[in-house]
Amino acid sequence: MERHRIVLFIFGVIALLAVLCSFFPADGMQIGGAKLHFPKISEVLGDAKQEEILSPEEVIAQREEAVKTARKGKLEKYLRTDPARFIMPGDDLSYFDPFFKALDNAGRQQVRIVHYGDSQLEEDRITSAIRDRLQTQFGGGGVGLLPAKGYFTLREGLAASAELEEFMAFGDPSLRAGTSKYGPMARMTRLEGSVTFTPYPIKTNTGAARYFNRLTVYAGSVRGGLHASVKGQKQDAAAGQDMCKMTFQLPDSTTKASVTISGAADLYGISIDNDHGVCVDNIPMRGCSGTIFTSLNSGQLSSYFKNSGTKMIILQYGGNTVPYTKTEEAVNKYCESIRKQIELLKKAAPGAVILFIGPSDMSTTVAGKRTTYPILPQYIEALKATVNSCGAAYWDLYSVMGGKDSMVQWVKASPALAGPDYIHFTPKGSEKVGNMFSDALMLFYDYYKLRRK
């Protein structure tokens, strides 16, 4: 074959492929049991306009530099424009003032934060970094509320002498108890007899959370009486109580103590903390989308928030519904459900501010390439607007970590800051997220102090 015909044939094939690139369906074509995909021209030639995706190290460095700049006289600019800022309802920068006022009095009273979330929080991830920062600055101790079962986190373990039957308001439907009374953790264990719980610090827990001077048992649905003892101290709860607490004072800087509980009741948790300073509860709910609060007993929630000194409730949800959300209608339906949860919590805890942490970047596979779920940016904007419209603050974790396709970079980082599922942060990544959250919170606190001068 002559040379010019070979060249024409090659260019003809290229032209044909270009036509296929232009007209082939973006979501592929189903042929029998297989689905064919064809790349776009921009994917073949490269998109010159594509924005550079920063590494996590570069993003975190930007966030840290923004904090330093804010503290040098550009505080309000950060609070109104930085990607890591809290987006306040009505753009009201004083929304957190009641919480900050409580922090100023933390030397004389306990200030509790309840951090609810999905599996991103398991093992005390993210929460532990927030707790460490606040306890270092404002005092306090202990890790707060733990479920009444053998349990283990990055900071604390809870040994149990017996394995009790556990029920949850979330997750596996077979674990439901046929009641709305699951307590503040949306999970409980059923006691018929006697059990001893022993909280103990993990060796790497060397901060304030290692020490406590108070242990509290939360229980309900007491049947025939409940008895608890710690180091010779004894307390009883009468039958018929839906929600009770039995608190034991311990020596300062206690690191380990055992509580023996006997009787018949539902146990909602064991809290170890100090009678002053900051306490931060970590309450993870694997597989939960955050829409269960309206199914819980509101009286129990209100009792816990009131009697535990809760001044802030953090909700960290949304990621579990993203893979199954395809339409604007589905987005709106989820947002409406979140609205109902926030409205209920505002009534249950009128003295607490509410902050919603939205989903991080999450990656799926499109045409063989890892990329952000297409619906995610729209989903986040709708969620942000919903949260603000019902009087709560929003922290945009998606933007904080770098936005579109940033999760791929967090997975690639060395050491890895996110796992191979392209959804969950590693303990190291969780620490980074918790630190960036704490940096932002303390800048808003600085602004509060500045306005009070």
Buried (B, 14 or more C-beta within 10 A) or exposed (E): EEEEEEEEEEEEEEEEBEEEBEEBEEEBEEEEEEEEEBBEEEEEEEEEEEEEBBBBEEBBEBBBEBBEBBEEEBBEEBBEEBBBBBBBBEEEBEBBBEBBEBBBEBEEEBBBBBBBBBBBBBBBBBBBBBBBBBBBBBBBBBBBBBBBBBBEBBBBBBBBEEEBEBBBBBBEEEEBBEBEBBBBBBBBBBBEEEBBBBBBBBEEBEBBBBBBBBBBBBBBBBBEBBBBBBEEBEBEBEEEBBBBBBBBEBEEEBBEBBBBBBBBBBBBBBBBBBBBBBBBBBBBBBEBBBBBBEBBBBEBBBBBBBBBBBBBBBBBBBBBBBEEBEEEEBBEEBBEBBBEBBBBBBEBBEEBBBBBBBBBBBBBEBEEEBBBBEBBBEBBEBBBEBBBEBBBBBBBBBBBBBBBBBBBBBBEBEEBBBEEEBBBBBBEBBBBBBBBBBBBBBBBBBBBEEEEE
